[in-house]
Amino acid sequence: MQTKPFSKIIAGTMTWGVWGKNCDTKQMIELMHSCLENDITTFDHADIYGDYTTEASFGKAFAESKIERDEIQLISKCGIQMLSEERKNTVKHYEYSSSYIIWSVEQSLKNLQTDYLDLLLLHRPSPLMHPNEIAKAIEKLKQEGKIIDFGVSNFTPLQSDLIEKKTKIAYNQIEFSITHFDAMLDGSLNHMQTRGIQPMSWSPLGSVFKKDNEQSLRVRKMAESLAVKYEVSVDIILLAWILKYPAGILPVCGTADPARISNLTKACQVEMELQDWFALWSESAGTPVP
């Protein structure tokens, strides 16, 4: 099954449900249409979002939206077993048995009211994960057309290599931003480029708007100056910084604000100059480039 490529900006749905704005069906439909009107066609989920409720809320809205399935791409994640009334768990843990992965995907399909996921990600690495068990599940899910592609989230290079002994990884969703840039220094992003794994970045605005520490203040001051230069908002400057990285990183933006959604793809049009990119990094690091 051929599907359209993921949009260059991905809509993160974690805050659409009870873990955030608690949008009702009508509001979710409006958010979906806002995304599509602004060339954001890819929606990022995880089974745990909203204490295992957000996928179903989104699925209900999607069914009522009359949006065609081939107009959008759906990503979901599995593996984290939370303490929840929805699950009979006595401790938070990770589960990657073949049977659990398959069951979890089938639950996500039911909740999202779709026949397939464009991408399944393993949410976080487990010390007990076994490449053979994972491969068995992924092969079956692909053969049955329940998932199109497979990847991981928050995996180190060695953890990715372990899984790739048996199963090709297409994507790795990691934390990456102007304030959390270790992945471009510790070899993680280089490893992905070498292996043909496309990175996605969660929390792509980092802590710039969340913390008033010295790092955030330095970055905001520089980003405000660049925002004037490029005639965009500060958040767009921070996304453009990520998009300039040569690995083709896809930022996952978790806003439930239609006004912000309509602004996001402007980052794809910003051609950030080389020295501006390094100036932002230097301000974040608090020191000139070595």
Secondary structure as a PSIPRED ss2 file (coil, helix, strand):
# PSIPRED VFORMAT (PSIPRED V4.0)

   1 M C   1.000  0.000  0.000
   2 Q C   1.000  0.000  0.000
   3 T C   1.000  0.000  0.000
   4 K C   1.000  0.000  0.000
   5 P C   1.000  0.000  0.000
   6 F C   1.000  0.000  0.000
   7 S C   1.000  0.000  0.000
   8 K C   1.000  0.000  0.000
   9 I C   1.000  0.000  0.000
  10 I E   0.000  0.000  1.000
  11 A E   0.000  0.000  1.000
  12 G E   0.000  0.000  1.000
  13 T C   1.000  0.000  0.000
  14 M C   1.000  0.000  0.000
  15 T C   1.000  0.000  0.000
  16 W C   1.000  0.000  0.000
  17 G C   1.000  0.000  0.000
  18 V C   1.000  0.000  0.000
  19 W C   1.000  0.000  0.000
  20 G C   1.000  0.000  0.000
  21 K C   1.000  0.000  0.000
  22 N C   1.000  0.000  0.000
  23 C C   1.000  0.000  0.000
  24 D C   1.000  0.000  0.000
  25 T H   0.000  1.000  0.000
  26 K H   0.000  1.000  0.000
  27 Q H   0.000  1.000  0.000
  28 M H   0.000  1.000  0.000
  29 I H   0.000  1.000  0.000
  30 E H   0.000  1.000  0.000
  31 L H   0.000  1.000  0.000
  32 M H   0.000  1.000  0.000
  33 H H   0.000  1.000  0.000
  34 S H   0.000  1.000  0.000
  35 C H   0.000  1.000  0.000
  36 L H   0.000  1.000  0.000
  37 E H   0.000  1.000  0.000
  38 N C   1.000  0.000  0.000
  39 D C   1.000  0.000  0.000
  40 I C   1.000  0.000  0.000
  41 T C   1.000  0.000  0.000
  42 T E   0.000  0.000  1.000
  43 F E   0.000  0.000  1.000
  44 D E   0.000  0.000  1.000
  45 H C   1.000  0.000  0.000
  46 A C   1.000  0.000  0.000
  47 D C   1.000  0.000  0.000
  48 I C   1.000  0.000  0.000
  49 Y H   0.000  1.000  0.000
  50 G H   0.000  1.000  0.000
  51 D H   0.000  1.000  0.000
  52 Y H   0.000  1.000  0.000
  53 T C   1.000  0.000  0.000
  54 T H   0.000  1.000  0.000
  55 E H   0.000  1.000  0.000
  56 A H   0.000  1.000  0.000
  57 S H   0.000  1.000  0.000
  58 F H   0.000  1.000  0.000
  59 G H   0.000  1.000  0.000
  60 K H   0.000  1.000  0.000
  61 A H   0.000  1.000  0.000
  62 F H   0.000  1.000  0.000
  63 A H   0.000  1.000  0.000
  64 E H   0.000  1.000  0.000
  65 S H   0.000  1.000  0.000
  66 K C   1.000  0.000  0.000
  67 I C   1.000  0.000  0.000
  68 E C   1.000  0.000  0.000
  69 R H   0.000  1.000  0.000
  70 D H   0.000  1.000  0.000
  71 E H   0.000  1.000  0.000
  72 I C   1.000  0.000  0.000
  73 Q E   0.000  0.000  1.000
  74 L E   0.000  0.000  1.000
  75 I E   0.000  0.000  1.000
  76 S E   0.000  0.000  1.000
  77 K E   0.000  0.000  1.000
  78 C E   0.000  0.000  1.000
  79 G C   1.000  0.000  0.000
  80 I E   0.000  0.000  1.000
  81 Q E   0.000  0.000  1.000
  82 M C   1.000  0.000  0.000
  83 L C   1.000  0.000  0.000
  84 S E   0.000  0.000  1.000
  85 E C   1.000  0.000  0.000
  86 E C   1.000  0.000  0.000
  87 R E   0.000  0.000  1.000
  88 K C   1.000  0.000  0.000
  89 N C   1.000  0.000  0.000
  90 T C   1.000  0.000  0.000
  91 V C   1.000  0.000  0.000
  92 K C   1.000  0.000  0.000
  93 H E   0.000  0.000  1.000
  94 Y E   0.000  0.000  1.000
  95 E C   1.000  0.000  0.000
  96 Y C   1.000  0.000  0.000
  97 S C   1.000  0.000  0.000
  98 S H   0.000  1.000  0.000
  99 S H   0.000  1.000  0.000
 100 Y H   0.000  1.000  0.000
 101 I H   0.000  1.000  0.000
 102 I H   0.000  1.000  0.000
 103 W H   0.000  1.000  0.000
 104 S H   0.000  1.000  0.000
 105 V H   0.000  1.000  0.000
 106 E H   0.000  1.000  0.000
 107 Q H   0.000  1.000  0.000
 108 S H   0.000  1.000  0.000
 109 L H   0.000  1.000  0.000
 110 K H   0.000  1.000  0.000
 111 N H   0.000  1.000  0.000
 112 L H   0.000  1.000  0.000
 113 Q C   1.000  0.000  0.000
 114 T C   1.000  0.000  0.000
 115 D C   1.000  0.000  0.000
 116 Y C   1.000  0.000  0.000
 117 L E   0.000  0.000  1.000
 118 D E   0.000  0.000  1.000
 119 L E   0.000  0.000  1.000
 120 L E   0.000  0.000  1.000
 121 L E   0.000  0.000  1.000
 122 L E   0.000  0.000  1.000
 123 H C   1.000  0.000  0.000
 124 R C   1.000  0.000  0.000
 125 P C   1.000  0.000  0.000
 126 S C   1.000  0.000  0.000
 127 P C   1.000  0.000  0.000
 128 L C   1.000  0.000  0.000
 129 M C   1.000  0.000  0.000
 130 H C   1.000  0.000  0.000
 131 P H   0.000  1.000  0.000
 132 N H   0.000  1.000  0.000
 133 E H   0.000  1.000  0.000
 134 I H   0.000  1.000  0.000
 135 A H   0.000  1.000  0.000
 136 K H   0.000  1.000  0.000
 137 A H   0.000  1.000  0.000
 138 I H   0.000  1.000  0.000
 139 E H   0.000  1.000  0.000
 140 K H   0.000  1.000  0.000
 141 L H   0.000  1.000  0.000
 142 K H   0.000  1.000  0.000
 143 Q H   0.000  1.000  0.000
 144 E C   1.000  0.000  0.000
 145 G C   1.000  0.000  0.000
 146 K C   1.000  0.000  0.000
 147 I E   0.000  0.000  1.000
 148 I E   0.000  0.000  1.000
 149 D E   0.000  0.000  1.000
 150 F E   0.000  0.000  1.000
 151 G E   0.000  0.000  1.000
 152 V E   0.000  0.000  1.000
 153 S E   0.000  0.000  1.000
 154 N C   1.000  0.000  0.000
 155 F C   1.000  0.000  0.000
 156 T C   1.000  0.000  0.000
 157 P H   0.000  1.000  0.000
 158 L H   0.000  1.000  0.000
 159 Q H   0.000  1.000  0.000
 160 S H   0.000  1.000  0.000
 161 D H   0.000  1.000  0.000
 162 L H   0.000  1.000  0.000
 163 I H   0.000  1.000  0.000
 164 E H   0.000  1.000  0.000
 165 K C   1.000  0.000  0.000
 166 K C   1.000  0.000  0.000
 167 T C   1.000  0.000  0.000
 168 K C   1.000  0.000  0.000
 169 I C   1.000  0.000  0.000
 170 A C   1.000  0.000  0.000
 171 Y E   0.000  0.000  1.000
 172 N E   0.000  0.000  1.000
 173 Q E   0.000  0.000  1.000
 174 I E   0.000  0.000  1.000
 175 E E   0.000  0.000  1.000
 176 F C   1.000  0.000  0.000
 177 S C   1.000  0.000  0.000
 178 I C   1.000  0.000  0.000
 179 T C   1.000  0.000  0.000
 180 H C   1.000  0.000  0.000
 181 F C   1.000  0.000  0.000
 182 D H   0.000  1.000  0.000
 183 A H   0.000  1.000  0.000
 184 M H   0.000  1.000  0.000
 185 L C   1.000  0.000  0.000
 186 D C   1.000  0.000  0.000
 187 G C   1.000  0.000  0.000
 188 S H   0.000  1.000  0.000
 189 L H   0.000  1.000  0.000
 190 N H   0.000  1.000  0.000
 191 H H   0.000  1.000  0.000
 192 M H   0.000  1.000  0.000
 193 Q H   0.000  1.000  0.000
 194 T H   0.000  1.000  0.000
 195 R H   0.000  1.000  0.000
 196 G C   1.000  0.000  0.000
 197 I C   1.000  0.000  0.000
 198 Q E   0.000  0.000  1.000
 199 P E   0.000  0.000  1.000
 200 M E   0.000  0.000  1.000
 201 S E   0.000  0.000  1.000
 202 W E   0.000  0.000  1.000
 203 S C   1.000  0.000  0.000
 204 P C   1.000  0.000  0.000
 205 L C   1.000  0.000  0.000
 206 G C   1.000  0.000  0.000
 207 S C   1.000  0.000  0.000
 208 V C   1.000  0.000  0.000
 209 F C   1.000  0.000  0.000
 210 K C   1.000  0.000  0.000
 211 K C   1.000  0.000  0.000
 212 D C   1.000  0.000  0.000
 213 N C   1.000  0.000  0.000
 214 E H   0.000  1.000  0.000
 215 Q H   0.000  1.000  0.000
 216 S H   0.000  1.000  0.000
 217 L H   0.000  1.000  0.000
 218 R H   0.000  1.000  0.000
 219 V H   0.000  1.000  0.000
 220 R H   0.000  1.000  0.000
 221 K H   0.000  1.000  0.000
 222 M H   0.000  1.000  0.000
 223 A H   0.000  1.000  0.000
 224 E H   0.000  1.000  0.000
 225 S H   0.000  1.000  0.000
 226 L H   0.000  1.000  0.000
 227 A H   0.000  1.000  0.000
 228 V H   0.000  1.000  0.000
 229 K H   0.000  1.000  0.000
 230 Y H   0.000  1.000  0.000
 231 E C   1.000  0.000  0.000
 232 V C   1.000  0.000  0.000
 233 S C   1.000  0.000  0.000
 234 V H   0.000  1.000  0.000
 235 D H   0.000  1.000  0.000
 236 I H   0.000  1.000  0.000
 237 I H   0.000  1.000  0.000
 238 L H   0.000  1.000  0.000
 239 L H   0.000  1.000  0.000
 240 A H   0.000  1.000  0.000
 241 W H   0.000  1.000  0.000
 242 I H   0.000  1.000  0.000
 243 L H   0.000  1.000  0.000
 244 K C   1.000  0.000  0.000
 245 Y C   1.000  0.000  0.000
 246 P C   1.000  0.000  0.000
 247 A C   1.000  0.000  0.000
 248 G C   1.000  0.000  0.000
 249 I C   1.000  0.000  0.000
 250 L E   0.000  0.000  1.000
 251 P E   0.000  0.000  1.000
 252 V E   0.000  0.000  1.000
 253 C E   0.000  0.000  1.000
 254 G C   1.000  0.000  0.000
 255 T C   1.000  0.000  0.000
 256 A C   1.000  0.000  0.000
 257 D C   1.000  0.000  0.000
 258 P H   0.000  1.000  0.000
 259 A H   0.000  1.000  0.000
 260 R H   0.000  1.000  0.000
 261 I H   0.000  1.000  0.000
 262 S H   0.000  1.000  0.000
 263 N H   0.000  1.000  0.000
 264 L H   0.000  1.000  0.000
 265 T H   0.000  1.000  0.000
 266 K H   0.000  1.000  0.000
 267 A H   0.000  1.000  0.000
 268 C H   0.000  1.000  0.000
 269 Q H   0.000  1.000  0.000
 270 V C   1.000  0.000  0.000
 271 E C   1.000  0.000  0.000
 272 M C   1.000  0.000  0.000
 273 E C   1.000  0.000  0.000
 274 L H   0.000  1.000  0.000
 275 Q H   0.000  1.000  0.000
 276 D H   0.000  1.000  0.000
 277 W H   0.000  1.000  0.000
 278 F H   0.000  1.000  0.000
 279 A H   0.000  1.000  0.000
 280 L H   0.000  1.000  0.000
 281 W H   0.000  1.000  0.000
 282 S H   0.000  1.000  0.000
 283 E H   0.000  1.000  0.000
 284 S H   0.000  1.000  0.000
 285 A H   0.000  1.000  0.000
 286 G C   1.000  0.000  0.000
 287 T C   1.000  0.000  0.000
 288 P C   1.000  0.000  0.000
 289 V C   1.000  0.000  0.000
 290 P C   1.000  0.000  0.000
